[in-house]
Amino acid sequence: MDLACRMVALPMCSLNVKNVTGPTRLCSSSLKADTLLSASFKPRAAILNRSSTLSVSAEAKAFDAIIEIGGGQQMVTAGRYYSCNSLNLEAGTEVKFERVLAVKDGDDLQIGQPYVKGASVAATVLEGYKGKKVIVYKMHAKKHYRRKNGHRQVLTKFLVTGVDV
């Protein structure tokens, strides 16, 4: 540290002083840190000008259909099992989902508006079960109000047997 740095006890991160001489001059180390910060700044336009190749995970590539089920959307593949919110069906029941948002047949991708006409996904219900317990804790500070409740969501596990286009 040089003499000027020892004479002034100012927060270096919030000051941006240029061409100051005398005892209030900032030390050179803070100016170097300021230039390092500005050197690492890259405007958004420079980032967007990079190569525009998108990397898609293998899981996102491997799907046969996207269906609307149990209040949400799910990417499904034939021969795999999935879970969704309760369908209120017995185990072993055959189900046909006709709310198909997209279907992939080899390299051909059909996207519906909102659904693909004539497409359906056949599935078999494996079991109905409860999910992991979630603790709901309510508290009002300084008011002697404490409530602790647990919740287990009812779910359905199903096996996708086929995708029809």
C-alpha positions as CSV (number, residue, x, y, z in Angstrom):
1,M,0.0,0.0,0.0
2,D,1.2,3.4,-0.8
3,L,0.9,6.5,1.4
4,A,-2.3,7.9,-0.2
5,C,-4.1,4.6,0.5
6,R,-3.2,4.8,4.2
7,M,-4.3,8.4,4.6
8,V,-7.9,7.9,3.3
9,A,-10.3,5.3,4.8
10,L,-13.1,5.4,2.2
11,P,-15.1,2.5,0.8
12,M,-13.4,1.6,-2.5
13,C,-16.3,-0.2,-4.1
14,S,-18.6,2.7,-4.3
15,L,-16.2,5.4,-5.5
16,N,-15.4,6.1,-9.0
17,V,-12.9,9.0,-8.9
18,K,-10.6,10.0,-11.9
19,N,-7.8,12.5,-12.2
20,V,-7.6,13.2,-8.4
21,T,-4.2,14.1,-6.9
22,G,-3.0,14.7,-3.4
23,P,-4.0,13.0,-0.2
24,T,-7.5,11.9,-1.4
25,R,-6.1,9.9,-4.4
26,L,-7.3,6.3,-4.6
27,C,-4.7,3.6,-4.5
28,S,-3.8,1.9,-7.7
29,S,-5.2,-1.5,-6.6
30,S,-8.8,-0.3,-6.4
31,L,-8.4,1.2,-9.9
32,K,-7.2,-2.2,-11.2
33,A,-10.2,-3.9,-9.6
34,D,-12.5,-1.4,-11.3
35,T,-10.9,-2.1,-14.7
36,L,-11.2,-5.9,-14.1
37,L,-14.9,-5.5,-13.5
38,S,-15.4,-3.5,-16.6
39,A,-13.3,-6.0,-18.6
40,S,-15.5,-8.9,-17.6
41,F,-18.7,-7.1,-18.6
42,K,-20.1,-8.3,-21.9
43,P,-23.2,-6.7,-23.4
44,R,-26.1,-9.0,-24.2
45,A,-25.7,-8.4,-28.0
46,A,-22.1,-9.8,-27.8
47,I,-23.4,-13.0,-26.1
48,L,-26.2,-13.4,-28.6
49,N,-23.8,-13.1,-31.6
50,R,-22.2,-16.4,-30.6
51,S,-22.9,-19.6,-32.5
52,S,-26.6,-20.3,-32.2
53,T,-26.4,-24.0,-31.7
54,L,-28.7,-25.3,-29.0
55,S,-27.7,-28.3,-26.9
56,V,-30.8,-30.4,-26.1
57,S,-30.5,-33.2,-23.5
58,A,-30.9,-36.8,-24.5
59,E,-34.0,-37.0,-22.3
60,A,-35.7,-34.1,-24.2
61,K,-34.9,-35.8,-27.5
62,A,-36.3,-39.2,-26.5
63,F,-40.0,-38.8,-26.4
64,D,-42.9,-40.2,-28.4
65,A,-45.7,-37.7,-27.4
66,I,-46.5,-34.8,-25.2
67,I,-49.8,-35.3,-23.4
68,E,-52.0,-33.2,-21.2
69,I,-52.8,-35.2,-18.1
70,G,-53.8,-34.6,-14.4
71,G,-53.6,-30.8,-14.7
72,G,-50.1,-30.8,-16.4
73,Q,-48.2,-31.7,-19.4
74,Q,-45.9,-34.7,-19.7
75,M,-43.4,-36.0,-22.3
76,V,-44.0,-39.8,-22.6
77,T,-42.4,-42.7,-24.4
78,A,-43.9,-46.2,-25.1
79,G,-42.8,-48.8,-22.6
80,R,-42.0,-46.5,-19.7
81,Y,-44.1,-45.6,-16.6
82,Y,-44.9,-42.2,-15.3
83,S,-46.7,-40.5,-12.3
84,C,-49.4,-37.9,-12.4
85,N,-52.0,-36.4,-10.1
86,S,-54.8,-38.8,-9.2
87,L,-56.9,-40.2,-12.0
88,N,-59.3,-42.0,-9.6
89,L,-58.9,-45.3,-11.5
90,E,-58.3,-48.9,-10.3
91,A,-55.1,-50.7,-10.9
92,G,-55.1,-52.6,-14.2
93,T,-57.5,-50.2,-16.0
94,E,-56.7,-49.5,-19.7
95,V,-56.7,-45.8,-20.4
96,K,-56.6,-43.8,-23.7
97,F,-55.3,-40.2,-23.5
98,E,-56.6,-38.2,-26.4
99,R,-55.3,-34.8,-25.3
100,V,-52.1,-35.1,-27.3
101,L,-50.2,-31.9,-27.8
102,A,-47.4,-33.2,-30.0
103,V,-46.4,-36.5,-31.5
104,K,-43.0,-37.6,-32.8
105,D,-42.9,-40.4,-35.4
106,G,-39.3,-41.0,-36.2
107,D,-38.0,-37.6,-37.4
108,D,-41.5,-36.3,-38.2
109,L,-42.8,-34.0,-35.4
110,Q,-46.5,-33.1,-35.4
111,I,-47.6,-30.2,-33.2
112,G,-51.3,-29.7,-32.5
113,Q,-53.3,-26.5,-32.2
114,P,-54.1,-27.2,-29.4
115,Y,-54.3,-31.0,-29.9
116,V,-53.1,-33.4,-32.7
117,K,-56.2,-34.7,-34.5
118,G,-56.5,-38.5,-34.4
119,A,-53.6,-39.0,-32.1
120,S,-53.9,-40.9,-28.8
121,V,-51.7,-42.5,-26.1
122,A,-52.7,-45.9,-24.7
123,A,-51.7,-46.7,-21.1
124,T,-52.3,-49.1,-18.2
125,V,-52.8,-47.9,-14.6
126,L,-50.3,-49.6,-12.4
127,E,-51.2,-48.2,-8.9
128,G,-52.6,-45.3,-7.0
129,Y,-50.4,-44.1,-4.2
130,K,-49.6,-41.2,-2.0
131,G,-46.5,-39.0,-2.6
132,K,-43.9,-37.8,-0.1
133,K,-45.2,-35.9,2.9
134,V,-45.0,-32.1,2.8
135,I,-45.1,-30.2,6.1
136,V,-47.2,-27.0,6.1
137,Y,-46.2,-24.7,9.0
138,K,-48.0,-21.5,9.7
139,M,-46.8,-19.0,12.2
140,H,-47.6,-15.4,13.2
141,A,-44.7,-13.9,15.1
142,K,-45.4,-12.6,18.6
143,K,-49.1,-13.6,18.4
144,H,-48.8,-17.2,19.8
145,Y,-50.2,-18.7,16.6
146,R,-48.6,-21.9,15.4
147,R,-50.1,-24.5,13.1
148,K,-48.4,-27.6,11.7
149,N,-50.1,-29.7,9.1
150,G,-48.9,-32.5,6.8
151,H,-50.0,-33.2,3.2
152,R,-49.5,-36.2,1.0
153,Q,-50.6,-35.7,-2.6
154,V,-52.6,-38.6,-4.1
155,L,-50.8,-39.8,-7.3
156,T,-51.4,-42.4,-10.1
157,K,-48.6,-44.4,-11.7
158,F,-49.3,-45.6,-15.3
159,L,-47.4,-47.5,-18.0
160,V,-47.5,-46.2,-21.5
161,T,-48.3,-49.1,-23.8
162,G,-48.5,-47.4,-27.2
163,V,-48.7,-44.1,-29.1
164,D,-51.1,-44.0,-32.1
165,V,-50.9,-41.2,-34.7
